[in-house]
């Protein structure tokens, strides 16, 4: 099984980061073998994924920083 979360946020704030993190953790039971995030920045889709559960994936804060428009592309 896998879990898919779809979110549209125009102005990514710290409260959004917390909510997205909570969604990842709540849905990790649906896919413990890999976790990833795809986001649109400019006119390109970027994907970050790793073969780890959501909890381990989220330990590295920079993964969610990449989603913010203010962050440099990774």
N, C-alpha and C positions, 0 to 999 in steps of 0.2 A: 504494500500500500504506500501511498504518498499523500502528503498534504500540500495544497496550493493555496496561497494567500494572495489576493489582489488588492492593491491599495493605490489610490490616486491622491497625492499630496502636492500642492503647489508651493507652499512655503514651509519647508521641513524645519520643525522646531524640536527642542529637547523633549517636550511632552509627546511629540510624534515618535521620537526615537524610543521612548519608554513603552509606548503602546505597541509599536512594531516588535520590539524585543519580547514583550509579554505574549504577543500572538505567536511568535516563533516558538517560545517555550511551551505554550499551551498545546501547540500542534505537533510538537516533536515526536509524540507517540505514533504519529502517522508515517514517519519516515526517519528512522534512527540511523540509517546507513550513510546518508549524505544530506547536506544542507547547502542552500545557495540563495542568492538574491540577484535579480535582474532589474535594471533601472534604465530609464531613458535620460540621457544628458546631451543637450544639443539635439542633434538629429541621429544619434547613435544609441543602440541598445548595448549596455555593458552587463556582463555577468561575472559574478564571483561565486565559486562553489568549491566545496571541500568534502571529502569522504568522512565526515564526522557528524555526530549528533548536533542539534541546534545549540545546546548548552556550550559545547566546545567551540563551535563556530562563532558564537557571540562573545566569547572571552576576549577576542581581539577587536577592540572597539573600532579600529580603523575601517573595518568592513562596512559598518553602517555610516561612517563619516563619508564614504565614497558616494553615497546616495545624495548627499546635500549638494545643492548647486554651488555653494561657496567653496566646497572642497575641490582641490585639484583632481583631475582625472587619474585613475589608478589603472 
